[in-house]
Amino acid sequence: MEVRRTTVRDMRRSNRSVILASIYREGPLSRQELTVRTSLSAASVSNLVAELITEGVVEEAGSVESEGGRPRVLLRVAPTFRYVVGAEVGETRVRVELFDLAMNVLARSDHPISSPTPAEVVKHVLEGLSSVVTSSGVQPEQVLGLGVAVSGVVEDNAIVDAQTLGWEAVPLAKLIAEGTDIPVHVDNGANMLGQAEMWFGAGRGATDAVVALVGSGVGSALVAGGSSYRGARSSAGEWGHMTIVYGGRQCRCGALGCLEAYVGAEGILDRYRLAGGTLTGDEETAFVELLDDKSEPAATIIADTIGYLAAGFANLVNLVNPERIVLGGWAGLLLGEKHLDELRVEVGKHALRRPYAQVSIVLCELGRDAVALGAATLPVVRLLRDGGALPR
């Protein structure tokens, strides 16, 4: 097997990548701070930063006082150097958002969907992409890429197996790319929520964490040693399909007793209806009604849901020993805003004492749009990896 030798050009690109990633993730930073964080020489940092400024990737962003010397100039990634688009494919809508590189939302487009078939999803993602690019005034060639977040297992950022949707080996990235010249990246929605929270939200500073997405369905993003853990074929984190009740309720995936069948919004509302409750409106409206319902059947369903979710969290605490669990997803946020303290107490009843004492359980900080934001980081990852070099 031929061994590829590392060239001076490779080293330069790697060093640019280290500097750019540090500025993006931890900035604004001074050149002196970059020298400490990257372990590169002051001369290398100075030269590479000068290149990045000349190319428009990095810009100066004010200054801070230094001890006994001149003020230190701060650096940041130029927000308008390029733009990125993130799409969240839910079960009832497709949301598409366009961001600058400071991840400010510049345009948004929502498209209700009746049934999330691949053809309908592709159609609405492309319509949303066209809408946000046009309404923002950004030229298509200024868009680094489109990140798409979907449920299910995603292999090679392209092929989707979503058992609950009936999708099998759907080449989603290829299907979307046939309708646009903008580079397309696809990943799992829970992983994208996790990436957003780890970069910009409640996960910042943690090296071992779980970000849990609770919506219509249930999933999670696992972070170990500061890196996303995906497993052998990218299916790690399918926490919603952990068996919580042997021989229990049938899940949408076809198995019995999955956590999702008990704590996913669809499962919660179904359990309430089976208990004799009545609800109106769409899924989210009905879920809010249930949380506000003071009746005994509603209180029982909510208490049981907290118990099932706590048992699921306790399994994570015992199995992967995270320092932080972040609860997100639209249903998770609605539930957590009212019952987070109860949830923490219940987790303590099921988890081992020592790892439970080491974990904090918090709510997602980025709100309900965090999945689209996370999807938009996919082209940013490539920019950082390539040291600011644009694809040709």
C-alpha positions in Angstrom: 0.0 0.0 0.0 1.4 3.4 -1.0 1.9 5.8 1.9 1.0 9.4 1.1 3.6 11.8 2.4 2.5 15.0 4.1 3.6 18.0 2.0 4.3 21.6 3.1 1.0 22.5 1.5 -0.8 20.0 3.6 0.8 21.3 6.8 -0.1 24.9 5.9 -3.7 24.0 5.2 -3.8 22.0 8.5 -2.4 25.0 10.4 -4.9 27.4 8.8 -7.7 25.0 9.7 -6.6 24.9 13.4 -6.4 28.7 13.5 -9.7 29.2 11.7 -11.6 26.7 13.9 -10.2 28.3 17.0 -11.4 31.8 15.9 -14.8 30.5 14.9 -15.5 28.3 17.9 -13.8 30.4 20.6 -13.5 33.9 19.2 -13.1 36.7 19.0 -9.5 36.0 19.8 -6.2 37.9 19.6 -3.1 36.7 17.8 -1.5 36.1 21.2 -4.4 34.0 22.3 -4.2 32.0 19.1 -0.6 31.3 19.7 -1.4 29.8 23.1 -4.4 27.8 22.0 -2.9 26.4 18.8 0.7 25.8 20.0 1.9 27.4 16.7 4.7 29.9 16.7 3.8 33.6 16.9 5.3 34.1 13.4 3.2 31.3 11.9 0.0 32.7 13.5 0.8 36.1 12.3 1.5 35.0 8.7 -1.5 32.7 8.4 -3.9 35.3 10.0 -2.6 37.9 7.5 -3.5 35.4 4.7 -7.0 34.8 6.0 -7.6 38.6 6.4 -6.4 39.2 2.9 -8.7 36.6 1.6 -11.6 38.1 3.5 -12.2 35.0 5.7 -11.2 36.7 8.9 -11.6 40.3 10.0 -10.5 42.5 12.9 -13.2 43.0 15.5 -12.1 45.6 18.0 -9.4 45.4 20.7 -8.8 44.7 24.3 -6.4 46.2 26.8 -3.2 44.2 27.5 -1.0 44.2 30.5 1.6 46.9 30.0 1.5 47.0 26.2 -0.5 48.0 23.2 -4.1 46.9 23.0 -4.6 43.5 21.5 -6.6 43.3 18.3 -9.3 40.8 18.3 -10.1 38.5 15.3 -13.3 36.9 14.1 -14.6 35.0 11.1 -16.1 37.6 8.7 -19.9 37.1 9.0 -20.5 38.0 5.4 -17.6 36.1 3.8 -20.1 33.5 2.7 -23.6 32.2 3.8 -25.0 28.9 4.7 -28.5 27.3 4.6 -30.0 24.8 7.0 -33.1 22.7 6.5 -35.0 20.8 9.1 -37.2 18.0 7.7 -39.9 17.3 10.3 -43.0 15.1 10.1 -45.4 18.0 9.5 -43.2 20.7 7.9 -39.9 21.6 6.3 -38.2 24.6 7.7 -35.4 26.3 5.7 -33.2 29.1 7.1 -30.4 31.1 5.6 -27.6 32.3 7.9 -24.4 34.4 7.7 -21.3 32.9 9.3 -22.1 34.5 12.7 -25.2 32.2 12.4 -27.6 35.2 12.3 -30.9 34.2 10.6 -31.3 36.3 7.4 -34.3 34.5 5.9 -36.7 31.7 6.8 -39.2 29.7 4.8 -41.7 27.1 6.2 -43.5 24.5 4.2 -46.2 22.3 5.7 -46.1 18.7 4.5 -48.9 16.1 4.6 -46.8 13.0 4.3 -43.0 13.1 4.4 -42.3 11.1 1.2 -38.8 11.5 -0.3 -40.3 13.3 -3.4 -42.3 15.7 -1.3 -39.4 16.5 1.0 -37.0 17.1 -1.9 -39.7 19.4 -3.5 -40.1 21.5 -0.3 -36.4 21.7 0.5 -35.6 23.1 -2.9 -38.6 25.5 -2.8 -37.4 26.7 0.6 -33.8 27.1 -0.6 -34.9 29.2 -3.5 -37.2 31.3 -1.3 -34.5 32.1 1.3 -31.8 32.9 -1.2 -34.2 35.2 -3.1 -35.7 37.0 -0.1 -32.2 37.5 1.5 -30.7 39.1 -1.6 -27.7 36.7 -1.3 -26.3 35.5 -4.6 -26.4 31.6 -5.0 -22.6 31.5 -5.6 -22.1 33.1 -2.1 -23.8 30.2 -0.4 -21.3 27.7 0.9 -23.7 24.8 1.1 -27.1 23.5 2.2 -27.3 21.2 5.3 -30.4 19.0 5.6 -31.4 17.4 8.9 -33.7 14.4 8.8 -34.9 11.6 11.1 -33.3 8.2 10.7 -29.9 6.8 10.1 -27.8 8.8 7.6 -24.7 7.1 6.1 -21.9 9.1 4.3 -23.9 12.3 4.7 -26.1 11.1 1.8 -28.1 7.9 2.2 -31.1 7.9 4.6 -32.8 4.9 6.3 -35.8 6.2 8.2 -37.7 3.2 9.4 -40.5 5.2 11.1 -41.1 7.1 7.8 -40.8 4.0 5.6 -37.6 5.2 3.9 -35.0 2.7 2.9 -31.7 3.6 1.4 -33.0 6.9 0.1 -30.2 8.8 -1.7 -31.5 12.1 -0.4 -28.4 14.2 -0.9 -28.3 13.1 -4.6 -32.0 13.8 -5.1 -31.7 17.3 -3.7 -28.4 18.0 -5.5 -30.2 17.3 -8.9 -32.2 20.5 -8.3 -29.4 22.9 -7.2 -25.7 23.8 -7.8 -25.3 24.5 -4.1 -23.4 21.7 -2.3 -25.7 19.5 -0.3 -25.0 17.8 3.1 -27.4 15.5 4.9 -27.3 14.3 8.5 -29.5 13.1 11.3 -31.7 15.7 13.0 -30.8 14.7 16.6 -27.1 14.9 15.7 -27.7 18.4 14.2 -29.4 19.6 17.4 -26.5 18.2 19.3 -23.9 20.0 17.1 -25.8 23.3 17.5 -26.0 23.0 21.3 -22.4 21.9 21.6 -21.1 24.7 19.5 -23.4 27.6 20.5 -25.7 26.5 23.3 -26.2 24.5 26.5 -23.5 22.0 25.6 -20.6 24.4 25.4 -17.7 23.5 27.6 -18.7 19.9 28.0 -16.6 17.1 26.6 -18.9 14.2 27.4 -22.6 14.9 26.8 -25.9 13.7 25.5 -28.3 16.0 23.7 -31.8 14.5 23.7 -34.3 15.4 21.0 -38.0 14.8 22.0 -40.5 15.8 19.4 -43.0 13.6 17.5 -40.1 11.1 17.6 -37.2 10.7 20.0 -33.4 10.6 19.3 -30.1 11.8 20.8 -26.6 13.0 19.9 -23.7 11.4 21.8 -20.6 13.3 22.5 -17.5 11.5 23.9 -14.2 13.2 24.5 -15.3 16.3 22.7 -16.2 14.5 19.5 -19.5 13.2 18.1 -19.9 9.4 18.6 -21.6 7.8 15.6 -20.9 4.1 16.0 -19.8 1.7 13.3 -22.3 2.9 10.6 -23.6 6.2 12.0 -26.6 4.8 13.8 -25.4 5.5 17.4 -27.8 7.8 19.3 -31.1 6.0 18.3 -32.0 6.3 22.0 -35.7 6.6 21.2 -35.6 2.9 20.2 -34.1 1.7 23.4 -36.6 -0.9 24.9 -38.1 0.7 28.0 -41.0 -1.8 28.5 -40.6 -5.4 27.5 -43.5 -6.4 25.3 -44.9 -2.9 25.6 -46.6 -0.5 23.2 -45.9 -0.8 19.6 -43.5 1.8 18.3 -43.7 3.4 14.8 -40.6 1.5 13.9 -42.5 -1.8 14.4 -40.8 -2.9 17.6 -42.5 -3.2 21.0 -41.8 -1.1 24.1 -39.5 1.6 22.6 -38.9 4.7 24.6 -40.3 6.8 21.7 -43.7 5.0 22.1 -44.0 6.4 25.6 -42.3 9.9 25.5 -42.6 11.0 21.9 -45.4 13.5 21.4 -47.4 11.1 19.2 -47.1 8.3 21.8 -48.0 10.6 24.7 -51.1 11.9 23.0 -52.2 8.4 22.0 -51.9 7.2 25.6 -54.0 10.1 26.7 -56.7 9.3 24.1 -56.7 5.7 25.1 -57.3 6.9 28.7 -60.4 8.7 27.5 -59.0 12.2 27.0 -60.1 14.4 24.1 -57.8 16.9 22.3 -58.2 19.3 19.4 -55.9 20.8 16.8 -52.7 19.6 15.4 -50.1 17.7 17.3 -48.3 20.7 18.9 -51.6 22.4 19.8 -52.9 19.2 21.4 -49.6 18.7 23.3 -49.9 22.2 24.8 -53.5 21.5 25.7 -52.5 18.3 27.5 -49.8 20.1 29.5 -52.3 22.7 30.6 -55.0 20.2 31.4 -55.6 19.9 35.2 -57.7 16.7 35.0 -56.7 13.5 36.8 -56.2 11.5 33.5 -54.0 14.3 32.1 -51.9 14.5 35.3 -51.4 10.7 35.3 -50.2 10.7 31.7 -47.8 13.6 32.3 -46.5 11.9 35.5 -46.0 8.6 33.7 -44.2 10.4 30.8 -41.8 12.1 33.2 -41.1 8.7 34.8 -40.5 7.0 31.4 -38.3 9.9 30.3 -36.4 9.8 33.6 -35.8 6.0 33.2 -34.4 6.7 29.7 -32.1 9.4 31.0 -31.0 7.1 33.9 -30.0 4.5 31.3 -27.9 7.1 29.6 -26.3 8.1 32.9 -25.4 4.5 33.8 -24.3 3.5 30.3 -22.3 6.5 29.0 -21.6 8.6 32.1 -22.2 12.0 30.6 -21.3 15.2 32.5 -24.3 16.9 30.9 -27.7 15.9 29.4 -29.4 18.6 27.3 -33.1 18.2 26.7 -34.4 19.7 23.5 -36.9 19.2 20.7 -40.2 21.1 20.7 -42.0 18.6 22.9 -38.9 18.2 25.2 -38.7 22.0 25.7 -42.5 22.3 26.4 -42.3 19.4 28.9 -39.0 20.6 30.5 -40.2 24.2 31.0 -42.9 22.9 33.3 -41.4 19.8 34.8 -37.6 19.9 34.7 -37.1 19.7 38.5 -39.4 16.7 38.7 -37.6 15.0 35.9 -34.2 15.5 37.7 -35.6 14.0 40.9 -37.0 11.0 39.0 -33.7 10.4 37.2 -32.0 10.1 40.6 -34.4 7.3 41.6 -33.3 5.2 38.6 -29.6 6.0 38.1 -26.6 4.8 40.0 -25.7 7.3 42.7 -22.2 8.3 41.7 -22.7 9.0 38.0 -26.0 10.7 38.8 -24.1 13.1 41.1 -21.7 13.9 38.3 -24.3 14.8 35.7 -26.3 18.1 35.1 -29.6 18.0 33.3 -30.5 21.2 31.5 -32.7 22.5 28.7 -31.6 23.4 25.2 -30.7 27.1 25.0 -31.2 27.6 21.3 -34.9 27.1 21.1 -37.0 25.1 18.7 -35.0 26.2 15.6 -31.8 24.6 16.8 -32.0 21.7 14.3 -32.0 23.9 11.3 -29.1 25.9 12.8 -27.2 22.7 13.4 -27.8 21.6 9.8 -26.4 24.9 8.6 -23.1 24.1 10.4 -22.4 21.2 8.0 -21.0 23.4 5.3 -19.2 25.5 8.0 -17.5 22.3 9.1 -16.1 21.9 5.6 -14.9 25.5 5.5 -13.1 25.1 8.8 -11.6 21.8 7.8 -10.3 23.3 4.6 -8.7 26.2 6.3 -11.0 28.8 4.6 -10.3 27.5 1.1 -13.5 27.5 -1.0 -14.5 24.5 -3.1 -13.6 24.8 -6.8 
